[in-house]
């Protein structure tokens, strides 16, 4: 039953995967492979990708005044939202069938409870970001926004609006760094190996610490692609989300070596 433990059993010693140093060229390679995965299986990806823009449009209909924080906050839950697409990339890598229904095979993963636990953590962080953004607006303007037009006017035509943009950007940056650090490779790792949340998160943090510039560049790339998806009236997310999800899987492969490669690296180091 240890394969279902969110945290490693007391009598077991967790094995921490090694982390490689990567360069910007590796990001380019990960994106190229992510696009290749998308083009190889576009029907399944568009089907899955449309779930996200449709959900966001429905949500925006009820929370239009907070549309900007919702758009920014989507990146915070993106690593969890792409879990089914990581699975498709994993199956393609192994030469297995990649029909869209296999995206839901993650529910049978030995790490499903760990995946859900980490996903819940990202949702909590997302909720904290939304609450913080709402509270910041109210603190600066005295009352919550009543319309999307009011937010636009207040943000760009008042001194408080520029404070909102400045403080909001700084606070959002902190949230983004936290999420990037704990999730950049953790979800693919949970799918790939029988590890718990602590090992996955610690490995992800080490990946960022070992590659601070490259991971910062990756975060900027993700934010830019998602922004383009939003600007294309959300429909662009049907392409942006799958491409980023597949690219994230290949980035994981660049950062965390396969077990057999890890053994060879260790043997080479000892030799």
C-alpha positions in Angstrom: 0.0 0.0 0.0 3.0 2.3 0.2 2.5 3.3 -3.4 -0.6 5.2 -2.3 1.0 7.1 0.5 1.0 10.9 0.1 4.0 11.0 2.5 6.5 8.2 2.6 6.0 5.6 5.2 7.9 6.0 8.4 10.0 2.9 7.8 11.1 3.9 4.3 13.8 6.2 3.3 12.8 8.5 0.4 15.0 8.5 -2.6 15.5 11.9 -4.1 16.0 12.1 -7.9 19.1 13.9 -9.1 18.7 17.2 -10.9 20.6 18.3 -14.0 21.9 21.8 -14.9 20.0 23.0 -18.0 20.4 25.9 -20.4 18.0 28.1 -22.4 18.6 25.8 -25.4 16.9 23.0 -23.4 13.8 25.2 -23.1 13.8 25.6 -26.8 14.0 21.9 -27.2 11.2 21.2 -24.7 8.9 23.7 -26.5 9.7 22.1 -29.9 8.9 18.6 -28.6 5.8 20.0 -26.9 4.6 21.5 -30.2 5.4 18.2 -31.9 3.3 16.3 -29.4 0.4 18.7 -29.9 0.6 18.4 -33.7 0.8 14.6 -33.5 -2.4 14.4 -31.5 -4.3 17.7 -32.2 -7.9 16.4 -32.0 -7.4 15.0 -28.5 -5.6 18.1 -27.3 -8.2 20.6 -28.7 -10.9 18.5 -27.0 -9.1 18.7 -23.7 -7.8 22.2 -24.1 -11.3 23.6 -24.7 -12.3 22.5 -21.2 -10.1 25.3 -19.8 -11.3 28.3 -21.9 -14.9 27.2 -21.6 -14.6 27.0 -17.8 -12.8 30.3 -17.6 -15.5 32.0 -19.8 -18.2 30.6 -17.5 -16.3 31.8 -14.5 -15.6 35.2 -16.0 -19.3 35.6 -16.6 -19.9 35.4 -12.8 -16.7 37.2 -11.8 -16.0 39.6 -14.6 -14.9 42.5 -12.3 -12.0 40.2 -11.2 -11.1 39.0 -14.6 -7.5 40.3 -14.5 -6.7 38.5 -11.3 -8.4 35.4 -12.6 -6.3 35.5 -15.8 -3.1 36.0 -13.8 -4.1 33.3 -11.3 -4.7 30.7 -14.0 -0.9 30.2 -14.3 -0.9 29.2 -10.6 -3.1 26.2 -11.2 -1.8 25.5 -14.7 0.6 22.8 -13.6 -2.2 20.8 -12.1 -4.6 21.6 -15.0 -2.2 19.9 -17.5 -1.9 16.6 -15.6 -3.9 14.6 -18.2 -1.7 16.0 -21.0 1.5 15.1 -19.2 0.1 11.5 -19.3 -0.4 11.6 -23.0 3.2 12.8 -23.6 4.4 10.1 -21.2 2.5 7.4 -23.2 3.8 8.8 -26.5 7.3 8.6 -25.2 6.7 4.9 -24.3 5.2 4.2 -27.7 1.7 3.5 -26.2 -1.7 4.5 -27.5 -2.3 8.2 -27.1 -6.1 8.4 -27.7 -7.7 11.2 -25.7 -9.4 8.9 -23.2 -5.9 7.9 -21.9 -5.6 11.4 -20.5 -7.9 10.2 -17.7 -5.6 7.3 -16.9 -4.1 9.5 -14.2 -7.0 8.5 -11.9 -5.4 5.1 -11.8 -1.9 6.3 -11.2 -0.2 4.9 -8.1 0.4 8.5 -7.1 -3.1 9.8 -7.6 -3.5 10.8 -4.0 -0.2 12.7 -4.0 -1.2 14.4 -7.3 -4.6 15.5 -5.8 -2.9 16.7 -2.6 -0.5 18.9 -4.5 -3.2 20.1 -6.8 -5.3 21.1 -3.8 -2.3 23.0 -2.5 -2.1 25.0 -5.8 -5.9 25.7 -5.6 -5.4 27.0 -2.0 -2.6 29.3 -3.3 -4.9 30.4 -6.2 -7.6 31.2 -3.7 -5.1 33.2 -1.6 -4.1 35.2 -4.6 -7.7 36.0 -5.6 -8.4 37.1 -2.0 -5.3 39.2 -1.9 -6.1 40.9 -5.2 -9.6 41.6 -4.1 -8.5 43.0 -0.8 -5.8 45.2 -2.4 -8.5 46.7 -4.7 -10.8 47.4 -1.8 -8.0 48.8 0.3 -7.1 51.3 -2.5 -10.6 52.2 -3.7 -12.8 51.7 -0.7 -15.2 49.2 -2.3 -15.2 46.2 -4.6 -15.5 46.8 -8.3 -19.0 46.7 -9.9 -18.0 46.2 -13.5 -15.1 45.4 -15.7 -15.2 48.9 -17.1 -14.8 50.4 -13.6 -11.6 48.3 -13.1 -10.1 49.6 -16.4 -11.0 53.2 -15.6 -9.7 53.1 -12.0 -6.6 51.2 -12.9 -5.3 53.6 -15.6 -6.9 56.9 -14.8 -6.2 57.3 -11.1 -3.1 57.4 -8.8 -4.6 54.5 -6.8 -4.8 52.6 -10.1 -1.1 52.8 -10.7 -0.5 51.7 -7.1 -2.8 48.7 -7.8 -0.8 47.8 -10.8 2.5 48.1 -9.0 1.5 46.3 -5.8 -0.5 43.7 -7.7 2.4 42.9 -10.0 4.9 42.6 -7.1 2.5 40.4 -5.1 1.6 38.3 -8.1 5.3 37.8 -8.8 5.8 36.3 -5.3 2.9 33.9 -5.8 4.3 32.9 -9.2 7.8 32.2 -7.8 6.3 30.0 -5.1 4.2 28.0 -7.5 7.0 27.7 -10.1 9.4 26.4 -7.4 7.1 23.8 -6.0 5.5 22.6 -9.2 7.8 23.0 -12.2 8.7 19.3 -12.3 6.7 17.8 -9.4 3.6 16.7 -11.3 5.5 14.9 -14.1 7.7 13.4 -11.4 4.6 12.0 -9.5 3.4 10.5 -12.7 6.7 9.0 -13.6 7.9 7.6 -10.3 6.5 6.2 -7.1 7.4 9.2 -4.9 5.4 11.3 -2.4 4.6 15.0 -2.3 7.6 16.0 -0.1 10.1 14.3 -2.5 8.4 15.8 -5.6 8.3 19.3 -4.2 11.8 19.2 -2.8 13.1 18.0 -6.2 11.2 20.8 -7.9 12.7 23.4 -5.6 16.2 22.0 -6.2 15.6 22.2 -9.9 14.9 25.9 -9.6 17.8 26.5 -7.3 20.2 24.7 -9.6 18.8 26.5 -12.7 17.6 29.9 -11.4 18.1 31.9 -14.7 16.7 29.2 -17.0 13.7 28.5 -14.7 13.0 32.2 -14.5 13.1 32.3 -18.3 10.7 29.4 -18.4 8.3 31.2 -16.1 8.4 34.2 -18.4 7.7 32.0 -21.4 4.8 30.3 -19.7 3.3 33.7 -18.7 3.8 35.1 -22.2 2.1 32.1 -24.0 -0.8 32.1 -21.5 -1.2 35.9 -22.0 -1.4 35.4 -25.8 -4.0 32.7 -25.2 -6.1 35.1 -23.1 -5.8 37.9 -25.6 -7.2 35.6 -28.3 -10.5 35.6 -26.4 -9.7 32.6 -24.4 -9.9 30.2 -27.4 -6.1 30.5 -27.7 -5.9 28.6 -24.5 -7.1 25.5 -26.3 -3.7 25.6 -28.0 -1.6 27.3 -25.4 -2.5 24.9 -22.5 -1.7 21.7 -24.4 1.5 23.0 -25.8 2.7 24.2 -22.4 1.7 21.0 -20.7 3.5 18.8 -23.2 6.5 21.1 -23.1 6.5 20.9 -19.3 6.8 17.1 -19.6 9.8 17.4 -21.9 11.3 20.0 -19.6 11.0 17.5 -16.8 12.8 15.0 -18.8 15.6 17.5 -19.4 15.9 18.3 -15.7 15.4 15.0 -14.0 17.2 12.1 -15.7 15.5 8.7 -16.2 16.4 6.2 -13.5 18.7 4.2 -15.8 20.5 7.4 -16.8 20.7 8.4 -13.1 22.4 5.1 -12.4 24.9 5.6 -15.3 25.6 9.2 -14.1 26.3 8.0 -10.6 28.6 5.2 -11.9 30.4 7.7 -14.1 30.9 10.1 -11.2 32.2 7.3 -9.0 34.6 6.2 -11.7 
